[in-house]
Amino acid sequence: MPATRTLPKIEIEQDKCISPLKCGKCLQVCPTVVLYSIPKQNEKFHECSYDDFTLVVNNRPACQACMKCVEVCPVDCIKIEYEG
């Protein structure tokens, strides 16, 4: 029987995040592309500034809990821990 893997809990404090497009350090260091930047508003043909984007968890099962994103975040807005 294969061993089951516990997925890490990933929390992002959006109010602390500078902007994923202004900073982007977490997006650059994630080896498995778990974090993703999306527009806050989903309006067709809406021009967005760098401040109009937010950071989301896109692929939590791929997270290896390497903590690289936590280490490079200048405002400490990413938390990763294992539940259980």
KARADA-V577695 format. One record per pair of residues at least 12 apart in sequence whose C-alpha atoms are under 10 Angstrom apart, sorted by the first residue. I is the first residue (numbers start at 1). J is the second residue. Records with the same first field share a line. If there is no record, write none. Layout:
I=J ; J
This chain:
5=61
6=61 ; 82 ; 83 ; 84
7=60 ; 61 ; 62 ; 63 ; 64 ; 65 ; 81 ; 82 ; 83
8=60 ; 61 ; 62 ; 63 ; 64 ; 65 ; 79 ; 80 ; 81 ; 82 ; 83 ; 84
9=60 ; 63 ; 65 ; 79 ; 80 ; 81 ; 82 ; 83
10=34 ; 35 ; 56 ; 57 ; 60 ; 63 ; 65 ; 78 ; 79 ; 80 ; 81 ; 82
11=56 ; 57 ; 77 ; 78 ; 79 ; 80 ; 81
12=35 ; 54 ; 55 ; 56 ; 57 ; 76 ; 77 ; 78 ; 79 ; 80
13=55 ; 75 ; 76 ; 77 ; 78 ; 79
14=54 ; 55 ; 56 ; 77 ; 78
15=54 ; 77
16=74 ; 75 ; 76 ; 77 ; 78
17=54 ; 55 ; 73 ; 74 ; 75 ; 76 ; 77 ; 78
18=50 ; 51 ; 53 ; 54 ; 55 ; 73 ; 74 ; 75 ; 77
19=37 ; 50 ; 51 ; 52 ; 53 ; 54 ; 55
20=35 ; 36 ; 37 ; 38 ; 50 ; 51 ; 52 ; 53 ; 54 ; 55 ; 56
21=37 ; 38 ; 49 ; 50 ; 51 ; 52 ; 53 ; 54 ; 55
22=49 ; 50 ; 51 ; 53
23=50 ; 73 ; 74
24=36 ; 37 ; 55 ; 69 ; 72 ; 73
25=68 ; 69 ; 70 ; 71 ; 72 ; 73 ; 74
26=55 ; 67 ; 68 ; 69 ; 70 ; 71 ; 72 ; 73 ; 74 ; 78
27=55 ; 68 ; 69 ; 72
28=68 ; 69 ; 72
29=67 ; 68 ; 69 ; 70 ; 71 ; 72
30=63 ; 64 ; 65 ; 66 ; 67 ; 68 ; 69 ; 70
31=62 ; 63 ; 64 ; 66 ; 68 ; 69
32=59 ; 60 ; 61 ; 62 ; 63 ; 64 ; 66
33=57 ; 58 ; 59 ; 60 ; 62 ; 63
34=56 ; 57 ; 58 ; 59 ; 60 ; 61 ; 62 ; 63 ; 64 ; 69
35=55 ; 56 ; 57 ; 58 ; 59 ; 60 ; 63 ; 69
36=53 ; 54 ; 55 ; 56 ; 57 ; 58 ; 59
37=53 ; 54 ; 55 ; 56 ; 57 ; 58
38=52 ; 53 ; 54 ; 55 ; 56 ; 58
39=51 ; 52 ; 53 ; 54 ; 55
40=52 ; 53 ; 54 ; 55
41=53 ; 54
55=78
63=80
65=80 ; 81 ; 82
66=80
67=79 ; 80 ; 81
